[in-house]
Amino acid sequence: MNDAGRDTGTWDTGPVGNDTAADFCGGLDDAATEEGAGMIRDALLCPPAPGDRLGLF
């Protein structure tokens, strides 16, 4: 929890320096080779919905 009483994820300046990016990359590593391109395509074609927190407060 942060000082405001909210859950806090892990953030860094690297390309996978936050929890969501690390989770995505972990899932990509675990996926079958033929599923990887589809996972990346889906992530790029499915923008966040209005109101999604995106880790921002």
N, CA, C and O atoms as a Maestro MAE file, in Angstrom:
{
 s_m_m2io_version
 :::
 2.0.0
}

f_m_ct {
 s_m_title
 :::
 protein
 m_atom[228] {
  # First column is atom index #
  i_m_mmod_type
  r_m_x_coord
  r_m_y_coord
  r_m_z_coord
  i_m_residue_number
  s_m_chain_name
  s_m_pdb_residue_name
  s_m_pdb_atom_name
  i_m_atomic_number
  :::
  1 25 0.843 -1.185 0.000 1 A "MET " " N  " 7
  2 3 0.000 0.000 0.000 1 A "MET " " CA " 6
  3 2 0.889 1.249 0.000 1 A "MET " " C  " 6
  4 15 1.955 1.284 0.615 1 A "MET " " O  " 8
  5 25 0.414 2.254 -0.703 2 A "ASN " " N  " 7
  6 3 1.148 3.508 -0.688 2 A "ASN " " CA " 6
  7 2 0.628 4.400 0.437 2 A "ASN " " C  " 6
  8 15 -0.228 3.983 1.217 2 A "ASN " " O  " 8
  9 25 1.139 5.613 0.520 3 A "ASP " " N  " 7
  10 3 0.744 6.530 1.590 3 A "ASP " " CA " 6
  11 2 -0.733 6.897 1.538 3 A "ASP " " C  " 6
  12 15 -1.314 7.276 2.555 3 A "ASP " " O  " 8
  13 25 -1.344 6.789 0.360 4 A "ALA " " N  " 7
  14 3 -2.762 7.120 0.215 4 A "ALA " " CA " 6
  15 2 -3.653 5.913 0.510 4 A "ALA " " C  " 6
  16 15 -4.874 6.004 0.383 4 A "ALA " " O  " 8
  17 25 -3.058 4.785 0.901 5 A "GLY " " N  " 7
  18 3 -3.835 3.598 1.213 5 A "GLY " " CA " 6
  19 2 -4.247 2.786 -0.001 5 A "GLY " " C  " 6
  20 15 -5.119 1.923 0.097 5 A "GLY " " O  " 8
  21 25 -3.634 3.050 -1.137 6 A "ARG " " N  " 7
  22 3 -3.953 2.322 -2.366 6 A "ARG " " CA " 6
  23 2 -2.894 1.266 -2.629 6 A "ARG " " C  " 6
  24 15 -1.742 1.414 -2.223 6 A "ARG " " O  " 8
  25 25 -3.299 0.181 -3.324 7 A "ASP " " N  " 7
  26 3 -2.324 -0.823 -3.738 7 A "ASP " " CA " 6
  27 2 -1.335 -0.197 -4.698 7 A "ASP " " C  " 6
  28 15 -1.707 0.617 -5.543 7 A "ASP " " O  " 8
  29 25 -0.089 -0.572 -4.569 8 A "THR " " N  " 7
  30 3 0.957 -0.027 -5.415 8 A "THR " " CA " 6
  31 2 1.659 -1.155 -6.137 8 A "THR " " C  " 6
  32 15 2.110 -2.116 -5.514 8 A "THR " " O  " 8
  33 25 1.753 -1.041 -7.437 9 A "GLY " " N  " 7
  34 3 2.480 -2.029 -8.225 9 A "GLY " " CA " 6
  35 2 3.951 -1.677 -8.272 9 A "GLY " " C  " 6
  36 15 4.389 -0.689 -7.684 9 A "GLY " " O  " 8
  37 25 4.702 -2.494 -8.976 10 A "THR " " N  " 7
  38 3 6.131 -2.269 -9.119 10 A "THR " " CA " 6
  39 2 6.372 -1.501 -10.410 10 A "THR " " C  " 6
  40 15 5.898 -1.905 -11.472 10 A "THR " " O  " 8
  41 25 7.100 -0.404 -10.328 11 A "TRP " " N  " 7
  42 3 7.403 0.413 -11.499 11 A "TRP " " CA " 6
  43 2 8.887 0.651 -11.597 11 A "TRP " " C  " 6
  44 15 9.585 0.753 -10.588 11 A "TRP " " O  " 8
  45 25 9.364 0.738 -12.819 12 A "ASP " " N  " 7
  46 3 10.766 0.988 -13.091 12 A "ASP " " CA " 6
  47 2 10.836 1.673 -14.448 12 A "ASP " " C  " 6
  48 15 9.812 1.828 -15.113 12 A "ASP " " O  " 8
  49 25 11.999 2.073 -14.857 13 A "THR " " N  " 7
  50 3 12.138 2.774 -16.136 13 A "THR " " CA " 6
  51 2 12.367 1.833 -17.310 13 A "THR " " C  " 6
  52 15 12.354 2.281 -18.457 13 A "THR " " O  " 8
  53 25 12.574 0.552 -17.064 14 A "GLY " " N  " 7
  54 3 12.827 -0.408 -18.139 14 A "GLY " " CA " 6
  55 2 11.557 -0.780 -18.893 14 A "GLY " " C  " 6
  56 15 10.457 -0.439 -18.459 14 A "GLY " " O  " 8
  57 25 11.699 -1.482 -20.025 15 A "PRO " " N  " 7
  58 3 10.550 -1.818 -20.867 15 A "PRO " " CA " 6
  59 2 9.561 -2.779 -20.207 15 A "PRO " " C  " 6
  60 15 8.385 -2.787 -20.570 15 A "PRO " " O  " 8
  61 25 10.001 -3.575 -19.263 16 A "VAL " " N  " 7
  62 3 9.086 -4.457 -18.535 16 A "VAL " " CA " 6
  63 2 9.229 -4.197 -17.039 16 A "VAL " " C  " 6
  64 15 9.214 -5.128 -16.235 16 A "VAL " " O  " 8
  65 25 9.366 -2.934 -16.677 17 A "GLY " " N  " 7
  66 3 9.599 -2.556 -15.294 17 A "GLY " " CA " 6
  67 2 8.338 -2.352 -14.484 17 A "GLY " " C  " 6
  68 15 8.404 -1.742 -13.417 17 A "GLY " " O  " 8
  69 25 7.198 -2.830 -14.935 18 A "ASN " " N  " 7
  70 3 5.995 -2.755 -14.106 18 A "ASN " " CA " 6
  71 2 5.311 -4.120 -14.110 18 A "ASN " " C  " 6
  72 15 5.564 -4.950 -14.983 18 A "ASN " " O  " 8
  73 25 4.457 -4.338 -13.142 19 A "ASP " " N  " 7
  74 3 3.837 -5.646 -12.956 19 A "ASP " " CA " 6
  75 2 3.052 -6.118 -14.174 19 A "ASP " " C  " 6
  76 15 3.153 -7.285 -14.554 19 A "ASP " " O  " 8
  77 25 2.280 -5.244 -14.784 20 A "THR " " N  " 7
  78 3 1.449 -5.647 -15.914 20 A "THR " " CA " 6
  79 2 2.309 -6.069 -17.096 20 A "THR " " C  " 6
  80 15 2.038 -7.088 -17.730 20 A "THR " " O  " 8
  81 25 3.333 -5.299 -17.392 21 A "ALA " " N  " 7
  82 3 4.224 -5.655 -18.500 21 A "ALA " " CA " 6
  83 2 4.957 -6.953 -18.212 21 A "ALA " " C  " 6
  84 15 5.109 -7.790 -19.102 21 A "ALA " " O  " 8
  85 25 5.411 -7.128 -16.983 22 A "ALA " " N  " 7
  86 3 6.109 -8.362 -16.620 22 A "ALA " " CA " 6
  87 2 5.166 -9.560 -16.713 22 A "ALA " " C  " 6
  88 15 5.563 -10.626 -17.184 22 A "ALA " " O  " 8
  89 25 3.916 -9.391 -16.266 23 A "ASP " " N  " 7
  90 3 2.936 -10.471 -16.372 23 A "ASP " " CA " 6
  91 2 2.674 -10.834 -17.831 23 A "ASP " " C  " 6
  92 15 2.590 -12.013 -18.173 23 A "ASP " " O  " 8
  93 25 2.544 -9.819 -18.693 24 A "PHE " " N  " 7
  94 3 2.316 -10.066 -20.115 24 A "PHE " " CA " 6
  95 2 3.489 -10.844 -20.712 24 A "PHE " " C  " 6
  96 15 3.288 -11.814 -21.443 24 A "PHE " " O  " 8
  97 25 4.703 -10.420 -20.402 25 A "CYS " " N  " 7
  98 3 5.884 -11.097 -20.935 25 A "CYS " " CA " 6
  99 2 5.996 -12.517 -20.402 25 A "CYS " " C  " 6
  100 15 6.414 -13.421 -21.126 25 A "CYS " " O  " 8
  101 25 5.626 -12.719 -19.144 26 A "GLY " " N  " 7
  102 3 5.626 -14.063 -18.592 26 A "GLY " " CA " 6
  103 2 4.636 -14.959 -19.314 26 A "GLY " " C  " 6
  104 15 4.931 -16.116 -19.613 26 A "GLY " " O  " 8
  105 25 3.449 -14.412 -19.595 27 A "GLY " " N  " 7
  106 3 2.451 -15.168 -20.343 27 A "GLY " " CA " 6
  107 2 2.920 -15.474 -21.754 27 A "GLY " " C  " 6
  108 15 2.665 -16.554 -22.288 27 A "GLY " " O  " 8
  109 25 3.606 -14.514 -22.348 28 A "LEU " " N  " 7
  110 3 4.141 -14.706 -23.695 28 A "LEU " " CA " 6
  111 2 5.207 -15.805 -23.689 28 A "LEU " " C  " 6
  112 15 5.257 -16.632 -24.599 28 A "LEU " " O  " 8
  113 25 6.049 -15.809 -22.670 29 A "ASP " " N  " 7
  114 3 7.063 -16.863 -22.537 29 A "ASP " " CA " 6
  115 2 6.424 -18.236 -22.382 29 A "ASP " " C  " 6
  116 15 6.910 -19.220 -22.938 29 A "ASP " " O  " 8
  117 25 5.332 -18.299 -21.623 30 A "ASP " " N  " 7
  118 3 4.671 -19.572 -21.344 30 A "ASP " " CA " 6
  119 2 3.806 -20.069 -22.505 30 A "ASP " " C  " 6
  120 15 3.476 -21.254 -22.568 30 A "ASP " " O  " 8
  121 25 3.444 -19.184 -23.410 31 A "ALA " " N  " 7
  122 3 2.549 -19.543 -24.518 31 A "ALA " " CA " 6
  123 2 3.280 -20.390 -25.554 31 A "ALA " " C  " 6
  124 15 4.501 -20.329 -25.697 31 A "ALA " " O  " 8
  125 25 2.493 -21.173 -26.264 32 A "ALA " " N  " 7
  126 3 3.047 -21.930 -27.385 32 A "ALA " " CA " 6
  127 2 3.529 -20.943 -28.446 32 A "ALA " " C  " 6
  128 15 2.965 -19.859 -28.593 32 A "ALA " " O  " 8
  129 25 4.547 -21.314 -29.167 33 A "THR " " N  " 7
  130 3 5.139 -20.424 -30.170 33 A "THR " " CA " 6
  131 2 4.100 -19.838 -31.114 33 A "THR " " C  " 6
  132 15 4.151 -18.645 -31.415 33 A "THR " " O  " 8
  133 25 3.155 -20.654 -31.590 34 A "GLU " " N  " 7
  134 3 2.162 -20.173 -32.554 34 A "GLU " " CA " 6
  135 2 1.142 -19.217 -31.933 34 A "GLU " " C  " 6
  136 15 0.423 -18.534 -32.662 34 A "GLU " " O  " 8
  137 25 1.066 -19.158 -30.609 35 A "GLU " " N  " 7
  138 3 0.122 -18.250 -29.948 35 A "GLU " " CA " 6
  139 2 0.712 -16.861 -29.701 35 A "GLU " " C  " 6
  140 15 -0.035 -15.903 -29.497 35 A "GLU " " O  " 8
  141 25 2.033 -16.740 -29.716 36 A "GLY " " N  " 7
  142 3 2.701 -15.492 -29.369 36 A "GLY " " CA " 6
  143 2 2.308 -14.306 -30.240 36 A "GLY " " C  " 6
  144 15 2.004 -13.230 -29.725 36 A "GLY " " O  " 8
  145 25 2.314 -14.494 -31.549 37 A "ALA " " N  " 7
  146 3 1.970 -13.394 -32.451 37 A "ALA " " CA " 6
  147 2 0.542 -12.914 -32.208 37 A "ALA " " C  " 6
  148 15 0.276 -11.712 -32.242 37 A "ALA " " O  " 8
  149 25 -0.378 -13.849 -31.964 38 A "GLY " " N  " 7
  150 3 -1.766 -13.476 -31.685 38 A "GLY " " CA " 6
  151 2 -1.906 -12.695 -30.385 38 A "GLY " " C  " 6
  152 15 -2.705 -11.762 -30.299 38 A "GLY " " O  " 8
  153 25 -1.129 -13.076 -29.374 39 A "MET " " N  " 7
  154 3 -1.180 -12.342 -28.103 39 A "MET " " CA " 6
  155 2 -0.706 -10.902 -28.277 39 A "MET " " C  " 6
  156 15 -1.297 -9.970 -27.732 39 A "MET " " O  " 8
  157 25 0.358 -10.739 -29.038 40 A "ILE " " N  " 7
  158 3 0.882 -9.384 -29.281 40 A "ILE " " CA " 6
  159 2 -0.109 -8.587 -30.115 40 A "ILE " " C  " 6
  160 15 -0.374 -7.425 -29.807 40 A "ILE " " O  " 8
  161 25 -0.660 -9.184 -31.157 41 A "ARG " " N  " 7
  162 3 -1.644 -8.504 -32.008 41 A "ARG " " CA " 6
  163 2 -2.848 -8.071 -31.176 41 A "ARG " " C  " 6
  164 15 -3.301 -6.932 -31.286 41 A "ARG " " O  " 8
  165 25 -3.368 -8.976 -30.343 42 A "ASP " " N  " 7
  166 3 -4.521 -8.649 -29.507 42 A "ASP " " CA " 6
  167 2 -4.222 -7.488 -28.553 42 A "ASP " " C  " 6
  168 15 -5.061 -6.610 -28.349 42 A "ASP " " O  " 8
  169 25 -3.034 -7.495 -27.980 43 A "ALA " " N  " 7
  170 3 -2.664 -6.422 -27.053 43 A "ALA " " CA " 6
  171 2 -2.589 -5.072 -27.762 43 A "ALA " " C  " 6
  172 15 -2.976 -4.049 -27.198 43 A "ALA " " O  " 8
  173 25 -2.096 -5.070 -28.987 44 A "LEU " " N  " 7
  174 3 -1.967 -3.809 -29.730 44 A "LEU " " CA " 6
  175 2 -3.291 -3.322 -30.303 44 A "LEU " " C  " 6
  176 15 -3.499 -2.119 -30.460 44 A "LEU " " O  " 8
  177 25 -4.183 -4.254 -30.614 45 A "LEU " " N  " 7
  178 3 -5.461 -3.874 -31.227 45 A "LEU " " CA " 6
  179 2 -6.573 -3.634 -30.213 45 A "LEU " " C  " 6
  180 15 -7.665 -3.210 -30.591 45 A "LEU " " O  " 8
  181 25 -6.322 -3.889 -28.961 46 A "CYS " " N  " 7
  182 3 -7.344 -3.742 -27.934 46 A "CYS " " CA " 6
  183 2 -6.914 -2.654 -26.949 46 A "CYS " " C  " 6
  184 15 -6.360 -2.960 -25.893 46 A "CYS " " O  " 8
  185 25 -7.165 -1.390 -27.284 47 A "PRO " " N  " 7
  186 3 -6.749 -0.312 -26.386 47 A "PRO " " CA " 6
  187 2 -7.545 -0.355 -25.085 47 A "PRO " " C  " 6
  188 15 -8.628 -0.939 -25.037 47 A "PRO " " O  " 8
  189 25 -7.021 0.250 -24.047 48 A "PRO " " N  " 7
  190 3 -7.749 0.288 -22.780 48 A "PRO " " CA " 6
  191 2 -9.072 1.036 -22.924 48 A "PRO " " C  " 6
  192 15 -9.184 1.997 -23.685 48 A "PRO " " O  " 8
  193 25 -10.049 0.581 -22.188 49 A "ALA " " N  " 7
  194 3 -11.356 1.241 -22.202 49 A "ALA " " CA " 6
  195 2 -11.305 2.511 -21.351 49 A "ALA " " C  " 6
  196 15 -10.509 2.600 -20.417 49 A "ALA " " O  " 8
  197 25 -12.146 3.484 -21.670 50 A "PRO " " N  " 7
  198 3 -12.211 4.669 -20.818 50 A "PRO " " CA " 6
  199 2 -12.505 4.243 -19.380 50 A "PRO " " C  " 6
  200 15 -13.380 3.413 -19.133 50 A "PRO " " O  " 8
  201 25 -11.784 4.806 -18.466 51 A "GLY " " N  " 7
  202 3 -11.978 4.475 -17.063 51 A "GLY " " CA " 6
  203 2 -11.041 3.394 -16.558 51 A "GLY " " C  " 6
  204 15 -10.960 3.176 -15.350 51 A "GLY " " O  " 8
  205 25 -10.321 2.700 -17.457 52 A "ASP " " N  " 7
  206 3 -9.317 1.739 -16.992 52 A "ASP " " CA " 6
  207 2 -8.246 2.507 -16.236 52 A "ASP " " C  " 6
  208 15 -7.817 3.578 -16.667 52 A "ASP " " O  " 8
  209 25 -7.822 1.966 -15.123 53 A "ARG " " N  " 7
  210 3 -6.901 2.693 -14.265 53 A "ARG " " CA " 6
  211 2 -5.497 2.798 -14.823 53 A "ARG " " C  " 6
  212 15 -4.834 3.815 -14.617 53 A "ARG " " O  " 8
  213 25 -5.028 1.793 -15.513 54 A "LEU " " N  " 7
  214 3 -3.693 1.785 -16.096 54 A "LEU " " CA " 6
  215 2 -2.591 2.073 -15.082 54 A "LEU " " C  " 6
  216 15 -1.497 2.493 -15.460 54 A "LEU " " O  " 8
  217 25 -2.865 1.854 -13.820 55 A "GLY " " N  " 7
  218 3 -1.876 2.084 -12.784 55 A "GLY " " CA " 6
  219 2 -1.692 3.546 -12.433 55 A "GLY " " C  " 6
  220 15 -0.783 3.890 -11.677 55 A "GLY " " O  " 8
  221 25 -2.537 4.413 -12.968 56 A "LEU " " N  " 7
  222 3 -2.432 5.846 -12.691 56 A "LEU " " CA " 6
  223 2 -3.494 6.267 -11.679 56 A "LEU " " C  " 6
  224 15 -4.614 5.756 -11.695 56 A "LEU " " O  " 8
  225 25 -3.146 7.171 -10.830 57 A "PHE " " N  " 7
  226 3 -4.112 7.650 -9.823 57 A "PHE " " CA " 6
  227 2 -4.353 9.123 -10.002 57 A "PHE " " C  " 6
  228 15 -5.132 9.715 -9.255 57 A "PHE " " O  " 8
  :::
 }
 m_bond[227] {
  # First column is bond index #
  i_m_from
  i_m_to
  i_m_order
  :::
  1 1 2 1
  2 2 3 1
  3 3 4 2
  4 3 5 1
  5 5 6 1
  6 6 7 1
  7 7 8 2
  8 7 9 1
  9 9 10 1
  10 10 11 1
  11 11 12 2
  12 11 13 1
  13 13 14 1
  14 14 15 1
  15 15 16 2
  16 15 17 1
  17 17 18 1
  18 18 19 1
  19 19 20 2
  20 19 21 1
  21 21 22 1
  22 22 23 1
  23 23 24 2
  24 23 25 1
  25 25 26 1
  26 26 27 1
  27 27 28 2
  28 27 29 1
  29 29 30 1
  30 30 31 1
  31 31 32 2
  32 31 33 1
  33 33 34 1
  34 34 35 1
  35 35 36 2
  36 35 37 1
  37 37 38 1
  38 38 39 1
  39 39 40 2
  40 39 41 1
  41 41 42 1
  42 42 43 1
  43 43 44 2
  44 43 45 1
  45 45 46 1
  46 46 47 1
  47 47 48 2
  48 47 49 1
  49 49 50 1
  50 50 51 1
  51 51 52 2
  52 51 53 1
  53 53 54 1
  54 54 55 1
  55 55 56 2
  56 55 57 1
  57 57 58 1
  58 58 59 1
  59 59 60 2
  60 59 61 1
  61 61 62 1
  62 62 63 1
  63 63 64 2
  64 63 65 1
  65 65 66 1
  66 66 67 1
  67 67 68 2
  68 67 69 1
  69 69 70 1
  70 70 71 1
  71 71 72 2
  72 71 73 1
  73 73 74 1
  74 74 75 1
  75 75 76 2
  76 75 77 1
  77 77 78 1
  78 78 79 1
  79 79 80 2
  80 79 81 1
  81 81 82 1
  82 82 83 1
  83 83 84 2
  84 83 85 1
  85 85 86 1
  86 86 87 1
  87 87 88 2
  88 87 89 1
  89 89 90 1
  90 90 91 1
  91 91 92 2
  92 91 93 1
  93 93 94 1
  94 94 95 1
  95 95 96 2
  96 95 97 1
  97 97 98 1
  98 98 99 1
  99 99 100 2
  100 99 101 1
  101 101 102 1
  102 102 103 1
  103 103 104 2
  104 103 105 1
  105 105 106 1
  106 106 107 1
  107 107 108 2
  108 107 109 1
  109 109 110 1
  110 110 111 1
  111 111 112 2
  112 111 113 1
  113 113 114 1
  114 114 115 1
  115 115 116 2
  116 115 117 1
  117 117 118 1
  118 118 119 1
  119 119 120 2
  120 119 121 1
  121 121 122 1
  122 122 123 1
  123 123 124 2
  124 123 125 1
  125 125 126 1
  126 126 127 1
  127 127 128 2
  128 127 129 1
  129 129 130 1
  130 130 131 1
  131 131 132 2
  132 131 133 1
  133 133 134 1
  134 134 135 1
  135 135 136 2
  136 135 137 1
  137 137 138 1
  138 138 139 1
  139 139 140 2
  140 139 141 1
  141 141 142 1
  142 142 143 1
  143 143 144 2
  144 143 145 1
  145 145 146 1
  146 146 147 1
  147 147 148 2
  148 147 149 1
  149 149 150 1
  150 150 151 1
  151 151 152 2
  152 151 153 1
  153 153 154 1
  154 154 155 1
  155 155 156 2
  156 155 157 1
  157 157 158 1
  158 158 159 1
  159 159 160 2
  160 159 161 1
  161 161 162 1
  162 162 163 1
  163 163 164 2
  164 163 165 1
  165 165 166 1
  166 166 167 1
  167 167 168 2
  168 167 169 1
  169 169 170 1
  170 170 171 1
  171 171 172 2
  172 171 173 1
  173 173 174 1
  174 174 175 1
  175 175 176 2
  176 175 177 1
  177 177 178 1
  178 178 179 1
  179 179 180 2
  180 179 181 1
  181 181 182 1
  182 182 183 1
  183 183 184 2
  184 183 185 1
  185 185 186 1
  186 186 187 1
  187 187 188 2
  188 187 189 1
  189 189 190 1
  190 190 191 1
  191 191 192 2
  192 191 193 1
  193 193 194 1
  194 194 195 1
  195 195 196 2
  196 195 197 1
  197 197 198 1
  198 198 199 1
  199 199 200 2
  200 199 201 1
  201 201 202 1
  202 202 203 1
  203 203 204 2
  204 203 205 1
  205 205 206 1
  206 206 207 1
  207 207 208 2
  208 207 209 1
  209 209 210 1
  210 210 211 1
  211 211 212 2
  212 211 213 1
  213 213 214 1
  214 214 215 1
  215 215 216 2
  216 215 217 1
  217 217 218 1
  218 218 219 1
  219 219 220 2
  220 219 221 1
  221 221 222 1
  222 222 223 1
  223 223 224 2
  224 223 225 1
  225 225 226 1
  226 226 227 1
  227 227 228 2
  :::
 }
}
